[in-house]
């Protein structure tokens, strides 16, 4: 099927489509809770005197984002009875948003010194609800617009997500500095109303399955001798499990053959270095002597700009050179910026050095994320986009979340300098596998496979 060519005017007008506008706000709703159970939460806990070792263990709350593939098929297939009138996608989005708002409000009312376990459980509720919302938004994004609009849909979502990170990072820090942390978290809970209103306004997308999906599922049914005409309740359950949880993965391994496991390994280690150091960033800045306002201004506001610039450069490099070279460049840059953090640990509370380090870190993060998302998109078959992408997004964060749980222990035992060198070394496997991919597979092959539907 040939692609339609848009004029510049038509391309710009795509951003006025209701589906695209909705993704600005849904992206905001998806991005808001992330930092509130990650780096912003670590700053709050450290500000109240919670030990670095305890803060490090809070990183395990983020594992919830990394295992969402386990319940992605449930979100993809089951309708919520009490919210059925909204439709499948909107009802799951609304349930997730309500869970986030309740969890954030509960955290605001808890005291870190005496109710640390309560805060941990509420943070887990926020993370679970947020990851559930992510699954349903991903499905909505794919189903709500034709193929030609998907670029605009993704761009709107990413920008909304980045704005939310700025609000949950710099905004929360500013509020905490001016008033207190409970007020900051209550304000964030109220801002979840943006997503709730959006869900109530948008239309439910079409859920018509593709012929490719039906064919894959029928092959699996025949393989286990399921009889669709005279099946009992147990056989119907088996069929559902095969369709929802097995078919997407069978297709991926069948399409990629013997290198499928190597691809999954690469996905799992690519962000290992970046995620491992992330949980200790704000405690590091505070321990060096920077104020919360310094962190907000340079680390969040200025860092936000550098992330956007890095993302734009990454996009240009992917267009110009294909996905594999920017993928390797991003892996090298992310590991290298950890060495700059190690140097900052020696320099101390120097605003100029903080600006340099944060600029490099956010630029490399934006570039590598853009290349990596393009690579993950190339691996995904559109017949199973939601479930396969949930697998990839789970794998890309799970190892880093687990390893980062020990980050506070490393800092307490060896200091920040050694920790950042350790984080840099964790980036070596991603670099080596990126080199292997670059040498093994010419650019465009994966993209071509995806465009043909597997």
MARNU-369060 format. One line per 4 residues: their letters; for each residue x, y, z of C-alpha. Coordinates in steps of 0.1 Angstrom, whole numbers. Layout:
N
A> X:Y:Z  ...
//
This chain:
454
XXXX> 0:0:0  15:33:-10  17:61:15  -1:93:10
XXXX> 21:124:8  9:154:28  16:190:20  32:212:47
XXXX> -2:227:55  -19:193:58  9:180:80  5:210:104
XXXX> -33:206:104  -29:170:116  -21:185:150  -56:200:151
XXXX> -73:166:149  -93:157:181  -74:124:185  -41:142:184
XXXX> -51:169:208  -63:143:232  -28:128:232  -13:160:245
XXXX> -34:157:277  -32:119:280  6:122:277  5:147:306
XXXX> -16:123:326  8:94:319  40:114:327  28:131:359
XXXX> 30:101:384  64:88:372  88:111:390  65:112:420
XXXX> 74:76:429  110:80:417  134:110:419  109:135:434
XXXX> 100:110:460  137:104:468  142:141:473  112:143:497
XXXX> 124:113:517  160:126:519  148:161:529  130:144:559
XXXX> 162:126:569  154:91:555  186:71:550  201:67:515
XXXX> 199:29:518  161:31:525  157:55:496  175:31:473
XXXX> 151:3:481  122:26:470  135:21:435  119:-13:436
XXXX> 85:4:435  93:13:399  96:-24:391  58:-23:387
XXXX> 64:-4:354  87:-31:343  64:-60:348  32:-45:334
XXXX> 35:-70:305  20:-95:330  -14:-78:331  -13:-60:297
XXXX> -33:-89:281  -60:-84:308  -63:-47:301  -62:-55:264
XXXX> -91:-80:265  -114:-76:295  -141:-49:299  -146:-34:333
XXXX> -183:-41:342  -189:-10:364  -174:14:338  -186:-5:307
XXXX> -204:25:294  -171:43:287  -157:15:266  -128:-8:272
XXXX> -99:17:266  -114:47:284  -126:26:314  -92:12:321
XXXX> -76:47:317  -101:62:342  -95:34:367  -58:40:365
XXXX> -61:77:369  -84:74:399  -59:50:415  -30:75:409
XXXX> -49:105:424  -59:85:455  -24:72:460  -8:106:457
XXXX> -33:122:481  -26:94:506  11:99:504  6:136:511
XXXX> -12:128:543  15:103:555  46:112:576  80:99:562
XXXX> 95:96:597  67:74:612  48:59:582  75:50:557
XXXX> 58:16:550  25:33:543  42:57:519  58:27:502
XXXX> 25:9:498  8:40:485  37:46:461  31:10:449
XXXX> -6:18:443  5:49:422  30:29:402  5:0:395
XXXX> -23:24:385  1:45:364  15:14:345  -21:3:339
XXXX> -30:37:325  1:35:302  -11:1:288  -45:15:280
XXXX> -32:48:265  -8:29:243  -38:8:230  -59:40:225
XXXX> -31:57:206  -28:28:182  -65:23:176  -78:59:176
XXXX> -61:71:144  -51:59:110  -15:50:102  -8:84:87
XXXX> -16:102:120  5:79:142  36:102:140  16:132:152
XXXX> -1:111:179  33:100:192  48:135:191  18:149:210
XXXX> 21:122:236  58:126:241  55:164:245  27:161:270
XXXX> 47:135:289  78:158:290  57:187:303  43:164:330
XXXX> 79:154:340  87:191:343  57:197:365  63:166:387
XXXX> 100:174:390  106:212:391  70:221:399  69:198:429
XXXX> 103:209:441  92:246:439  60:240:458  79:220:484
XXXX> 105:247:488  78:275:490  53:256:512  59:219:521
XXXX> 60:184:506  24:174:515  11:205:496  32:195:466
XXXX> 18:160:465  -18:172:470  -13:196:440  0:167:419
XXXX> -30:146:428  -54:174:418  -36:177:384  -46:142:376
XXXX> -79:158:368  -64:167:334  -64:131:324  -98:123:339
XXXX> -115:151:321  -98:141:288  -110:105:292  -146:117:297
XXXX> -144:138:266  -127:116:240  -144:89:220  -138:51:224
XXXX> -117:38:195  -126:8:173  -113:-26:184  -116:-46:152
XXXX> -89:-74:152  -67:-79:122  -68:-109:99  -32:-116:108
XXXX> -41:-118:145  -69:-142:138  -47:-165:117  -20:-167:144
XXXX> -46:-175:171  -62:-202:149  -29:-218:144  -23:-219:181
XXXX> -58:-234:187  -51:-262:162  -17:-268:178  -33:-276:212
XXXX> -64:-293:196  -90:-268:207  -124:-272:192  -141:-238:189
XXXX> -176:-252:181  -180:-277:210  -156:-262:236  -163:-263:273
XXXX> -156:-235:298  -120:-248:304  -113:-249:267  -126:-214:262
XXXX> -103:-202:290  -74:-219:273  -83:-202:240  -84:-168:257
XXXX> -50:-173:273  -35:-184:240  -50:-154:221  -41:-128:248
XXXX> -8:-140:262  8:-165:239  1:-153:203  20:-120:205
XXXX> 52:-137:217  49:-166:193  48:-142:165  78:-122:177
XXXX> 100:-153:181  88:-168:148  97:-136:130  131:-130:145
XXXX> 143:-166:148  175:-175:167  184:-139:174  152:-131:193
XXXX> 168:-138:227  197:-116:218  173:-88:209  155:-91:242
XXXX> 189:-91:261  198:-59:243  165:-43:252  170:-53:289
XXXX> 205:-38:292  203:-7:270  190:16:298  208:-2:327
XXXX> 234:25:333  209:54:330  182:39:354  208:28:380
XXXX> 221:63:386  187:80:383  175:72:418  205:88:435
XXXX> 206:120:414  185:142:437  200:129:469  235:135:453
XXXX> 227:171:445  213:177:480  242:161:497  266:182:477
XXXX> 249:213:491  227:225:462  193:239:472  160:225:460
XXXX> 156:257:439  190:251:423  180:216:415  146:227:401
XXXX> 160:255:380  190:237:365  181:200:368  145:202:358
XXXX> 138:234:338  171:236:320  174:199:318  140:197:302
XXXX> 152:220:273  183:199:268  162:167:267  140:182:240
XXXX> 171:193:220  187:158:224  154:142:212  154:164:181
XXXX> 190:156:173  183:119:178  154:121:155  175:138:128
XXXX> 202:112:132  178:83:128  164:98:96  199:105:83
XXXX> 218:74:93  191:48:102  185:35:137  216:15:146
XXXX> 243:42:146  223:66:168  215:36:190  252:30:195
XXXX> 260:67:199  233:70:226  246:40:246  281:55:246
XXXX> 269:90:256  248:77:285  276:57:299  301:86:295
XXXX> 279:111:313  281:90:344  319:97:344  310:135:345
XXXX> 288:129:375  318:112:392  339:143:385  311:165:399
XXXX> 314:145:431  350:156:434  344:192:424  315:198:449
XXXX> 287:224:448  297:243:417  268:257:397  288:258:365
XXXX> 298:221:368  262:212:377  250:229:345  276:211:323
XXXX> 268:177:338  230:180:337  232:194:301  252:164:290
XXXX> 231:139:309  198:152:296  210:157:260  224:121:259
XXXX> 192:108:275  170:126:249  191:113:220  193:77:233
XXXX> 156:75:241  146:87:207  168:61:190  157:34:213
XXXX> 120:41:209  125:40:171  143:7:175  116:-8:197
XXXX> 89:4:172  108:-14:144  106:-47:164  68:-44:170
XXXX> 42:-61:148  12:-38:145  -11:-68:149  1:-71:186
XXXX> 15:-36:192  1:-31:227  12:-65:242  46:-66:224
XXXX> 54:-31:233  45:-38:269  70:-67:268  97:-44:254
XXXX> 91:-15:278  90:-40:307  123:-55:297  140:-22:291
XXXX> 135:-11:327  133:-42:348  170:-49:352  178:-13:359
XXXX> 151:-10:385  163:-41:403  200:-30:403  192:5:413
XXXX> 176:-8:445  212:-14:457  224:21:447  220:36:482
XXXX> 240:7:496  268:13:471  269:51:479  269:45:517
XXXX> 297:20:515  319:35:487  308:71:481  293:89:451
XXXX> 324:89:430  327:51:430  289:47:425  289:68:393
XXXX> 320:49:379  301:17:387  270:30:369  292:39:338
XXXX> 306:4:337  270:-10:336  267:7:302  293:-15:286
XXXX> 271:-44:277  247:-21:259  276:-6:239  289:-41:229
XXXX> 255:-54:219  248:-21:199  281:-27:180  271:-63:173
XXXX> 237:-52:160  253:-25:138  277:-50:123  252:-78:119
XXXX> 221:-61:105  220:-33:79  198:-4:87  162:-6:75
XXXX> 157:-44:77  137:-43:110  117:-13:98  109:-32:66
XXXX> 97:-63:84  75:-41:106  60:-23:77  50:-56:61
XX> 33:-68:93  58:-96:101
//
